[in-house]
Amino acid sequence: MATELTENQTGFLNGLKKQYRKTPLPSIRQIAEDLGFKYHNSVQHYLEILMFQGIIKKIDDFLYLDKNLFGLKIFDSRVPAGLPAQSDDSYEVFDFDEFMNIDNERGFMLRVSGDSMIEAGIHDGDLITVDTKIRPTHGLIVVAIVDGGYTVKYLRKKGNKYYLKAANQKYNDIHPEHEFKVVGVVTGSIRKF
């Protein structure tokens, strides 16, 4: 049965979350070093408490922090943008990394500058997720290097030649003259109000 964590236990847990997120936890010695603990017994004690509470799980002989620690709640009911409606309290835990299906080895994020992709819902200041392992094909939004500069645009193909198209009629198509390389495919966009 879970009980509330003490202030010290919560501090230890926050240190683990910040340092390791979803990676397997390292040795007690390494945790002690990373989190500034003098005594390994203290680390062992805190780990045992967090395991008992179900906050740390053992999977294939490795210890992991419960993935629900990193998500936000998404309530099952929808909120209308029109007239108000009743809501229920059931929810699922939203894990951003899992939702975007991307990790550090295959992708990265970039902040967008400009309005050339506004009709695709990508605005100035948005963060976009870019997956370097997806094969770029006609019609996908990509990040590309064109003649020495980076850009985000739709990838288009005419005949056997690729070009880039903006999602804003103010901008002309980009037909690379020299250098052209697709860095990755855009898989999502995040905007903060």
N, C-alpha and C positions, 0 to 999 in steps of 0.2 A: 504494500500500500504506500503510495507516494506521499511524502510530507514536503512542506516548504523548505527550500534550501536556506542555509544561513547566509549571512553577508559574505563571509569568506568563501563558502562553497560556490556562491553565485559569481564572485570575482574570479575564482579558478575556472569555472565553466566559461565565463566571458573570455578569459585568456585563451582557452582551448578553441573556442569558436573563431576568435580573431586570427589565431596562429594557424589552425589546421583545416578549418571549414569542413570539407567533405572528403579529405584525404584520410587514409588510415593513420591512427595515432602512432607516434614513434615510441621508442623505449621510454621507460620511466626516467632514466638518466637524461635523455634528450629533452623530455618535457620539463624536467626540473631546470635544466640549463636555459631553455627557451623562455620559460616563464619566470625565471629568477628565484627559484626555490633553492634554499641551502640544503635541505634534508629531503632525501628520496622517499622517506617514510611518509612525509606529508602528502606527496604526490600520489603514492600508492593508496593512502587513506581516502583522499578525495576521489580518485578513480573508482574505488570500491563503492563509495556512496552513490556516485553518479550511475554506476552500473546497476545498483540495487533499485535506484529510482527509475531505471529504464531510459535514462538520458544518453547513456553509452551502450551500444549494442556490439556483440561479438558476431562477426560474419567471416567465415572461412579463416579462423584463427587470427583475425585482425580486429582491433577495436575501432569503432566509428562513432562519431556523434550522431544522434538521431536526426535524420534528414528533415524532420518536421521543425527543428530549431531554426531552420534557415528560410522558411517560407512565410507567406502572408496568407491570411484566411480569405477565401473567396466564398461568399455566401451563395447558396444554391439558387435563391430567388433572383430575378432580374429586376433592375430598377428602371421604371419607364421614364423616358425623357418627355412624356406628355403628362397625363393626369396621374396623381398619386395612387398607389395601390398598396395592399397589405404585403408584408414580407414575412418569411419564416427565418428561424435562427440556425438552420442547418448549413453547414459549410464544409469545404474541403480545404486542405492546405496547398497553397500555391507556391511552387518552387520555381523561381525564375530560371535558374540554370537548366532544370529539366524541361521547362516549357520551351525555352529557346533551343534546346537540344544542341548545345555547343559547349566546348570546353577549351581551356588554354592551349591545348596541343593542336587544335584544328581551327581555331578562330580567335577573333578579337573584336573590340568595339572602337568606333570612331565617332567623333562629333562632327555633324554636318555643318557646312558653311554655305549660305546662299539659298536661292529659291528655285533652282532648276528642276527639282523633283517634287515640287509642291502638289502637283495633281496626282502623284502616287501616294500622297499622305506623308511625305518626308519633308519636314520643315527645317528652317534655319535653327541651329542649336540642338536638334534632336540627336540622340545617340542611336547609331545603327550597329547591329551585330552582323559580322562578316564571317562566313564559313569558307575556309580555304580548301576544304576537301570535296565540296560539291562541284560537279562538272558544270561549268558555265555553258548555257545553251541560249539560243534565240528566245527573247522575251523575258528573261530574268533580269533583275536589277543587280548590277555588279559594281564593285570598286575596281577601277582599272588605272594603269599607268599609261598615259598617252603623251608621247613626245616630251617626256621628262616631268610631267605633272600628274597628280592624282585627281580622280574625279569619280563621282557616283552617278550612274546613268543606266538606262535600259540597254541591254546588249541586243543588237539587231544584226541580221545577216541578209545580204542581198547577193545572190549568186554564190560565189565562194569567198566573198569579202565581208568582214565584220565591220560594224560601225556602232557608234553610241548615240542614243536618242534621249533627250531631256523629257521630263514630264511637265513641261511648261512651254507653251507656244512661243514665248519670247526668245527662246534659245534655238539656234541652228543645230543640226546633227553634227556630230564630230566624226570625221573620216580621218583616221590616223595616217600620217605621212611617213613617219619613221618608226619610232618605238611604240609598241602596243602590247600590253600584257594585262590580262585579267588577274587581279590579286585574289579575289574571292567573290562569293555570291552573298548578297544582302538577304538575311533571313528574318530580320525584324527591326522595328524602330521603336524607340522609347522617348516620350516627351514628358517633361516635368512642367507643371503650370506654375 
